Amino acid sequence: MPSNDHDHDRCLNEALDRVQAVCSERGLKLTEMRRRILELIWTSHRAYGAYDLLEMLRAERGRVDPPTVYRALDFLRDQGFIHRIESLNAFVGCPLPDRSHNGQFFICDDCGTTLEAQDNSISKALQRSAEEQGFRVQQKIVELRGLCANCRTD
């Protein structure tokens, strides 16, 4: 979880810089709307639903249609710039948009902080277990819900 000395402005700027670099490498266009939606997603370490983002955009710009947000989210997700948190039907920024990976997500049920862990041993263990069972994995989703260090009372 972000520590008390976490510099979120720096975190946000680094995330946007990484995405812009990946777009340049891949020859992709990070449109103004895609960038703004990515900025909104990175405003905190919480997951945001499409309608949350739509409301934020409408507060800034007036009329914005839902398909505009969904198209931008599809692009950002397809390029690996964001992850969909299945249990929340929401999106969170990816800290490693330049490499393919399977993350695990810690979701605080109190404050909503959602962070990605990158433990390859977990992914490998799940894949090995699936193979032992003769199971073909089509999608890996590991989401752990509970209380972050800031919200725990014990």
N, C-alpha and C positions, 0 to 999 in steps of 0.2 A: 504494500500500500504506500502511496506517496507519504514521505516523511514531512514533518513540520517545516523543514527547511527546503522543501521542493520548490524549485523555480519553474512555475508552470508556464510563464511567458517563454522562457527558453525552451521548455519541453515542446510547446506548440510550434515555435519557429523551427526547431530542428525537425519535427515531424513534417511540416509543410515543405521544408527544404529537401528532405529525403524524397518525398512524393514528386516534387518538381524535377529532381534529378532523374528519377526512374522514368517519368514521362518523357523527358528529353532523350534518354537512352532508348526508349521503346518507340519514339516517334509519335507519341500521343499528345493530344491537346487537353490541358487542364483548363477548361473553360472557367469563366468567372463564377458561374453557378456551381459547378463541381467543386471549385476551390472554396467557395463560401460554405457549402454544405460540409465539406471536410473540416473547415475551421470551426463550424458549430459543433461538430462531433467531438473535436479536440478541445472544446472550451473547458472541459473537465474530464476526469477519468470515470465518467458515468456512461452508460449506454443510453442512446436516444432512439426513440421510435420515429418512424417516418412522419407521423402526425405531429410529434413534438417539434421536429425540424420544420415542418410546414408552418406551424404557428409562429415559430421564431422568424422565419423568412417573411411571413405576412406582416409581422410587427415592424419589420425593417422596410419592406418594399411595397406593401399593399397586396394587391391580388397576385397570388402565385398558385398555379394549378397543381394538384397532387401528381399528375404524370411527370411533371418537371422534376419533382423531388425523387420519384421512383426511378426515373431514367438516370439521374445523377448517382443515386445509391447503387443501382445495378452496375454502372461503370466503375465506381469506386470499389465495390466488392469484387467484381470480375478481375480487376487489376491487382487485388490483394492489398489495397490501401486501407480497407476497413474489414471488420469481421461482423458477421451477424450472430448475435447472441440469441440462440433459439428459444431458450426458456423465457426470455423477455420480449421476443419479437422486436429487437432493437439492435442498434449498431454501435460499435466502438472502434476507435482508431487502431491501426496496426503499427506497432513500433518498428517492425522489420519488413517494410513493403518491398524490399529489393531481393527477398529470397523466399522460396517456397518452404512452408513449414506447417506443422500441426501444433497449435498452441493449446494450452489448457487455461480456463478462465475462472478466476475467483471473483464472485459477485457478492457484495455486501447487501443483505436484505434490509438493512436499516438506512444507510446513506446512499446506496446505489453505486458506490465505487466498483468499477469493473476493471480488473487488471489481467493481462495475459502473461502466463508463464511459458517458458520454452524448455521443457524437459523432454529431450529425445528418448530417454530411457522409458518414459511412460508410453509414448507412441509406439516404440519398439515392443514393449511388453504386451500392449493391446493387440498389435499386429500378430505377434507370435501366438497369443492365446486364440485369436480368431482362426489362424491357420491350423492350429491343433484341433479345433472344433470343425474344420472344414467350412468355415464361414468366410465369405468374400465381403470385405468391408467396402462400402461405397461412399461413406461419409464418416469422418471422425469428429465427434463433438464431445468435449469434456468440459463440463461446467460444474463448478463446485459453489454451492450457496451456503452462506453463513454470515458471520459478523466479522468485520475487519477489526484490526487492533484499536482503531480510534473509537469504535462503537461498542466494543465489548465492555461489560461491567464487572467481569470477574477477574 
